[in-house]
Amino acid sequence: MSLQKPGEREEEYFARLEFERKKKAAEEAQWRLAEEERRRLKELHSMRCPKCGSELVAIEYQGIEVDKCTACEGIWLDCGELEQVASKEGGFLASLLRIFR
């Protein structure tokens, strides 16, 4: 036998709906914050040297665009560029590439 007063089930139902609405709103806000943080980090690190943080400039090396640091002069390769350089150079770079495959 249930000892609930009339209307208690209705109150529970609406309380549960309100909780779900607030939970969904909080999840959406969390997602927006995470997305904004990803954008901020991309802007902060885009075309920046991973070693010293200085600006990277795109240069051409054997027809392949690579990134060079303006301060420490490090050379940074994007995905697939090592394979392109190794295929043109052969020798040491090709053997180095075989190690990492």
C-alpha positions in Angstrom: 0.0 0.0 0.0 1.4 3.4 -1.0 1.3 6.3 1.4 1.8 9.0 -1.2 -0.4 12.0 -1.1 -2.3 12.9 -4.3 -0.1 14.9 -6.6 3.2 13.6 -5.3 3.8 11.4 -8.4 3.1 14.4 -10.6 5.6 16.5 -8.6 8.2 13.7 -8.9 7.6 13.6 -12.6 8.1 17.3 -13.1 11.1 17.4 -10.8 12.7 14.6 -12.8 12.0 16.5 -16.1 13.5 19.7 -14.6 16.6 17.7 -13.5 17.0 16.2 -17.0 16.7 19.6 -18.6 19.3 21.1 -16.3 21.6 18.1 -16.8 21.4 18.4 -20.6 22.0 22.2 -20.4 25.1 21.6 -18.2 26.4 19.0 -20.6 25.9 21.4 -23.6 27.7 24.2 -21.7 30.6 21.8 -20.8 30.8 20.8 -24.5 30.9 24.5 -25.6 33.6 25.2 -23.1 35.7 22.3 -24.3 35.2 23.3 -27.9 36.2 26.9 -27.2 39.3 25.6 -25.3 40.3 23.5 -28.4 39.9 26.6 -30.6 41.9 28.8 -28.2 44.8 26.2 -28.0 44.8 25.8 -31.8 45.1 29.6 -32.2 47.8 29.8 -29.5 49.9 27.0 -31.0 49.2 27.2 -34.7 52.4 27.8 -36.7 54.4 27.9 -33.5 57.6 25.9 -32.9 57.0 23.0 -30.6 60.6 23.4 -29.2 60.8 27.1 -28.5 57.4 28.6 -29.3 58.6 31.0 -31.9 56.8 31.5 -35.2 57.1 28.9 -37.9 57.4 29.8 -41.6 56.6 27.6 -44.5 59.6 26.9 -46.8 59.9 24.7 -49.8 62.4 21.8 -49.8 62.6 19.7 -52.9 59.0 20.7 -53.8 57.7 19.9 -50.4 56.4 22.6 -48.1 57.9 22.2 -44.6 57.9 24.5 -41.5 61.0 26.2 -40.2 61.4 28.0 -36.9 62.4 31.6 -37.1 64.4 31.4 -33.9 65.9 28.0 -33.3 65.8 27.1 -37.1 64.3 23.7 -36.4 62.5 22.0 -39.3 59.1 20.5 -38.6 57.2 18.1 -40.8 53.5 17.6 -41.1 51.9 14.2 -41.5 53.2 12.5 -44.7 56.0 15.0 -45.4 58.7 12.7 -44.1 57.6 10.0 -46.5 57.7 12.6 -49.4 61.2 13.8 -48.5 62.5 10.2 -48.0 61.1 9.1 -51.4 62.9 12.0 -53.1 66.2 11.7 -51.1 66.6 8.0 -50.5 69.7 7.1 -48.5 69.7 8.0 -44.8 66.1 9.4 -44.7 64.7 6.3 -46.4 66.4 4.0 -43.9 65.3 6.2 -41.0 61.7 6.0 -42.3 61.9 2.2 -42.4 62.7 2.2 -38.7 59.5 4.1 -37.8 57.1 2.1 -39.9 
